Amino acid sequence: MTVRAGAVTIPRAALYVLGALLAGAVVGTAVVVAFGGGRFFTGLLVGAIVGVGVGAWLFARDAVLLDDSGIAIRKPWSSRSIGWERVRGARFTDYPEAGRWCLTLALKGAAARSDEVMLVALPPVVGAVTNPYDMRKREQLKELYLLLSVKEVPVSVPAPITEALRTHWQVEPKIY
């Protein structure tokens, strides 16, 4: 079983968008310079296509993959693997300043919070599934809970989050 997780942080997303815009501008400018000013709209179109492609590649490459052998943390420029033996537990945390609930893995030997692996970030659940985004997040959460229970990773979830997930999404972690 392989579960795809991970959340792109806002600064990294801004970097990816900037990279996509830069790639599109460079390619579009190259087309106009190579073929003349009469090809301005062609350069604009080619640049837009390249920019969207680069942006999609950057966002798709940024992921956390969990499977039976371990955890692979991928970024566009690097990749690293962590064995399940390094996982101390998982916890759901409410970040009211960000308006998000985050499920993270706590690693053994990780002293700083920046060493945690974020699996999923979602807005607080206040009602039943009403759109495809909620459905996708619910299914992702169920898959993560299933894999974490198979690997016997303890999951810590505050009572208000547990109650909201149980009531509205019918999702509940296995308690050890």
Secondary structure, 3 states (H helix, E strand, C coil): CCEEECCCCHHHHHHHHHHHHHHHHHHHHHHHHHHCHHHHHHHHHHHHHHHHHHHHHHHHHCEEEECCCCEEEEECCEEEEECHHHEEEEEEEEECCCCEEEEEEEECCCCCHHHCEEEEEECCCCCCCCCHHHHHHHHHHHHHHHHHHHCCCCEECCHHHHHHHHHHHCCCCCCC
